[in-house]
């Protein structure tokens, strides 16, 4: 298991936020948190394409609700959780499931406090709009090569359309060895070549839950690469840790 330094630091800063907002959060036992994996239709609606990992059953979207505010986290873990905010804070974060419950809850709580936004995944036409936004955004960055950590087909398609397949690298453990949009998918366990060759690295926020974020951020730092996280999973941690995040169509 990785050291989970970034997740633990996010938790430390999250606790500090709760301490500073005692009048708003009250006691940790007051609020009940319910976290459960959404069905693919609940999560995405009808995005007009069927190649998202969520639709293929390769991942699930965990949802936590705190005082009517929702937070989410992508994960391969399944299962539901119900308990107080204090119960969530006591989770040891040893398993992927525990981390998904904690991260989705943290996103919901920070949203309730007005500190983190865009914690709910876009649905229906949203992924298509995300793709269009990405194509334009990448052109504005002035980069010639981009790496994508985590298979998000709409984003990959946008990157290829913007720069061409020869300037895109993508890594994803579940898709290793396949070819998507004319790009061969690299082994998700070894992204070193991507960080050496690509100017900008887009990283799925679910790395916070699966425990790989520390190594990826270290590689970006060692190679002096700009790392931008995408998706709803990273919403709260991006606020707490000062990470650059791109997720224009979430709500």
PyMOL commands that set and color helices and strands:
alter all, ss='L'
color gray80, all
select helices_A, chain A and resi 5-20+22-25+40-44+85-89+96-112+126-141+153-163+165-167+173-175+192-197+207-210+213-222+235-241
alter helices_A, ss='H'
color red, helices_A
select strands_A, chain A and resi 32-38+60-66+69-75+81-84+146-149+168-171+179-180+183-186+200-204+226-230+245-246
alter strands_A, ss='S'
color yellow, strands_A
deselect
rebuild
show_as cartoon
